[in-house]
Amino acid sequence: MSNWKATKIELNTRIKSLAGLPYRSLVRNSWQMSADEFWNYQATAFKAIYKLARNLVPFYQKNLDNYPLLSPNEDNILEILSKFPILRKQTVREYNSDFWPSPALPLTLFHTTSGTSGTPLRLATTLWEKGFYQAINEELYLRICGTRYPRSLYLTGFMTPSPSSKELFWRDPLFGNVALSIYSLNSRNRDRIIRLINSLKPEVIWGYASAVHQLAILLGDRVCQSKDKCVAVVTSETLQPHWRADIENSICRKLFNYYSSQEGCHLVVECPEGQMHINPLIGIVEIVDEFDQPVKKGELGRVLVTGFLRKSMPLIRYDLGDTAVSTGYTSDCSCGLKWPTIGQVEGRVENLVKTRDGRRIGMLGYSVLKDLPGVKESQIVQVGYENFICNIVKFEADSVENEYLEKAIRSQLFKRLQMQVNVEFRYLQSIPRSDSRAKFSAIVVDFEEDKENAFSNHLIKIVLPDI
């Protein structure tokens, strides 16, 4: 199966690769940095983007009292950052465009986030920043796969064949890579997916942690002939401890965890020894307690990130809403890499939607709720295998009809779950959080499988008064 969309994605990747050529030397050399060189680079990179933020970015220009000039002798990046306020997602959402330089940087592009933190953000980036990031990823591929352009199997939620379609994947005819729909990972398609993988012999399998795990459970030991030459890279979700063994026993020789965010302010990658190293070129990671102070080694805290690479939207001490364990920035890993580390990442623990045939589907909120017109916030609550509640907060001034939104959401759920569902829509003024710092969850699974039959399979659609 071929599709022009797969080719379009691959061509876009090659364009980013060309834009990243000027950065390859810096990226390659960064892997040889000592711990001192790491921290020196971070201090220098921060000073450069901080200067740009004060001079060109409206949000910082309007809040110069909180972002004063730096002393020329200040070089400890952690001490420098500790003087600045913490930037909450709510603030970035409220003043979104104020975080873009004025005038905009050349070749600036925009896209929106998944909205898993509530109202989606509109993010800016330039082609050169995309190229820099691509060069960083290519160097990682080179080190874990032996090539910058590995033969790839992408597990994606963007491909949504209809339940009646026999189409499971898109194959790019120019470069040979394959995008496999995460919504097709079920027993009906097992044999076809096995044939696909044995034919493709992927060098890397890339996808949401839950999707890669679902693939491993589905295939078991049926792709052993291609397993030893393949690695898996999981991202976007928290890697649950028991998933690793399932994945490495089934579909790859080694799994690597990849922790980043759409805001482009940090990247933490797993080494062969299982340690999570902070990439020096993208941003710094802080782990702080409830009083916004650094946590002690071995303790769990909130993750703050400050980006260096993305000058198109500088974010300083940005609270991701994630949590991670501090290692005290230890850099004595037996893999030989001197980049400081962090411990276990809790990250985005989005609940996995359950289906009767045993599938566990992640990132459904990203696929179903993203880019809904007129919607400020939205959330899906699964209360039974086929039963869902959709909470919606609309913009007051928007006139998008409820009927249109409901039809779009039902259609997306049907396409991705490949089953008929009952959806109750609730229109609210706000979607409750457990506390002001809690990471918003676009998906909530709120039922026990053994008690599901007690819940009615016929929900009545309730439409509350519009706000």
Sequence and secondary structure as in RCSB ss.txt:
>XXXX:A:sequence
MSNWKATKIELNTRIKSLAGLPYRSLVRNSWQMSADEFWNYQATAFKAIYKLARNLVPFYQKNLDNYPLLSPNED
NILEILSKFPILRKQTVREYNSDFWPSPALPLTLFHTTSGTSGTPLRLATTLWEKGFYQAINEELYLRICGTRYP
RSLYLTGFMTPSPSSKELFWRDPLFGNVALSIYSLNSRNRDRIIRLINSLKPEVIWGYASAVHQLAILLGDRVCQ
SKDKCVAVVTSETLQPHWRADIENSICRKLFNYYSSQEGCHLVVECPEGQMHINPLIGIVEIVDEFDQPVKKGEL
GRVLVTGFLRKSMPLIRYDLGDTAVSTGYTSDCSCGLKWPTIGQVEGRVENLVKTRDGRRIGMLGYSVLKDLPGV
KESQIVQVGYENFICNIVKFEADSVENEYLEKAIRSQLFKRLQMQVNVEFRYLQSIPRSDSRAKFSAIVVDFEED
KENAFSNHLIKIVLPDI
>XXXX:A:secstr
 B HHHHHHHHHHHHHHHHTGGGHHHHHHHTT  HHHHHHHHHHHHHHHHHHHHHH HHHHTTTTTS    TT  
 HHHHHTTS  B HHHHHHTGGGGS SS  TTEEEEE   TTSS  EEEEEHHHHHHHHHHHHHHHHHHHSSSS 
 EEEEESS    TT    EEE TTT  EEEEGGG SGGGHHHHHHHHHHH  SEEEEEHHHHHHHHHHHTTTTHH
HHTT EEEEESS   TTHHHHHHHHT SEEEEEEE TT   EEEE TTS EEE TTTEEEEEE TTSSB  TT E
EEEEEEESS TTS  SSEEEEEEEE   S    TTS  S EE  B       EE TTS EE  HHHHHHTT TTE
EEEEEEEEETTEEEEEEEE TT    HHHHHHHHHHHHHHHHTS  EEEEEE S    SSTT    SEEE   GG
GGGGS S          
